[in-house]
Amino acid sequence: MPTPARRSQRRNQVLSRERIIDTAVELLDAGGEPALTVRALTERLSTGSGAIYYHVGTRDELLDTATETVIGAALATRPAGTADTPEDEIRVVALALFDAIAAHRWLATRLTLQIVRNPVGPVTVGIFERIGGQMGALGVPRASWFDAASMLVHYMLGAVSQNARIEGDTSGIDPEGDREEFFDAASSAWQGLDPEAYPFMHAIVGQMREHDDREQFLTGIAVMLDGLTRLR
């Protein structure tokens, strides 16, 4: 009869770093950061906490690794025929980040933390190199490369954060709420405002109800790229 030590050894032999990371991403997608606990991982993977720490380190290290894995996969995606110009390449990166965060709502906060805390990490370096590498081709003066690339990255992070999972006090917020119902309710509320006091709100109420988040995001990128090409 196999001893417990032998059973544990066999179990750990089939447990891989990649499997732990994939399971961590599944837990994060299902319930955000609170759902990612060592206990949840050990139960899902039928293993012990020691094996988790051995393969991926602490919980914070696992969160960083999960972020790097998802962003790395997103940045590695290069749709055929979509990056013929520097503007196209920037749009490819921007949409990769947008779609990744739309699919993984916990990602926006972790992505921002990675860029702030780890300026030499693969996430920060990967994003800035892909974006900043296009500045010369856009005609941006070399002295303005950092400012221009940072502006684009900061816009991307800010714009996609609307798709983030909100942690902490979420009173009054339904994380699973229907998007169309939300905008219908907001537009009705805006229409109830005094049109003389709030003429702009009345002018855009129809646009707000019908807008597409992805297209709005790309419009912002286009406006910023147009401005960058005018730098001299």
WOPEBEL-V167783 format. One record per pair of residues at least 24 apart in sequence whose C-alpha atoms are under 8 Angstrom apart, sorted by the first residue. I is the first residue (numbers start at 1). J is the second residue. D is the distance in Angstrom with one decimal. If there is no record, write none. Layout:
BEGIN
<<I;J;D> <I;J;D>>
END
This chain:
BEGIN
<<8;47;7.7> <11;47;7.0> <12;47;7.3> <12;51;6.8> <15;45;8.0> <16;55;7.2> <17;55;5.4> <17;56;6.4> <20;45;7.7> <20;52;7.4> <20;56;7.8> <21;62;7.2> <21;65;7.4> <21;66;5.9> <22;66;7.9> <24;62;7.8> <24;66;7.1> <25;66;6.3> <28;104;7.8> <28;106;6.7> <29;104;5.7> <29;105;6.9> <29;106;7.0> <32;105;7.5> <32;106;5.4> <32;165;6.8> <32;167;7.9> <33;106;6.9> <63;110;7.6> <64;110;7.3> <64;114;7.2> <67;107;6.7> <67;110;6.6> <67;111;6.6> <68;122;6.9> <68;123;5.8> <70;100;7.3> <71;97;7.3> <71;100;7.2> <71;123;6.8> <72;122;8.0> <72;123;7.1> <72;126;7.9> <74;100;6.4> <75;126;7.8> <75;127;7.8> <86;134;5.3> <86;135;7.9> <86;137;6.3> <86;138;6.5> <87;134;7.8> <87;138;7.6> <87;225;7.1> <89;130;7.9> <89;131;7.9> <89;134;7.7> <90;130;7.4> <90;131;5.8> <90;134;7.5> <91;218;7.3> <91;221;7.3> <93;127;7.8> <93;130;7.3> <93;131;7.4> <94;156;6.5> <95;218;7.9> <97;156;7.8> <97;160;7.7> <98;156;7.7> <98;160;5.6> <98;214;7.7> <101;160;6.8> <101;161;7.9> <101;163;6.5> <101;164;6.9> <102;160;7.8> <102;163;5.7> <102;164;7.6> <104;164;7.9> <105;163;5.9> <105;164;4.4> <105;165;4.8> <106;164;5.7> <106;165;5.0> <106;166;7.9> <107;164;6.7> <107;165;8.0> <108;157;7.1> <108;160;7.1> <108;161;5.5> <108;163;7.7> <108;164;5.4> <108;165;7.9> <109;161;7.6> <109;164;7.1> <112;157;7.1> <127;153;7.8> <128;153;7.5> <138;228;7.5> <138;229;5.9> <139;229;6.1> <139;231;7.8> <140;228;6.4> <140;229;6.4> <140;230;8.0> <140;231;5.9> <140;232;6.9> <141;231;7.1> <141;232;6.2> <148;228;7.0> <152;221;7.5> <152;224;7.3> <159;217;6.8> <180;209;7.8> <183;208;7.3> <183;209;5.4> <184;209;6.3>>
END
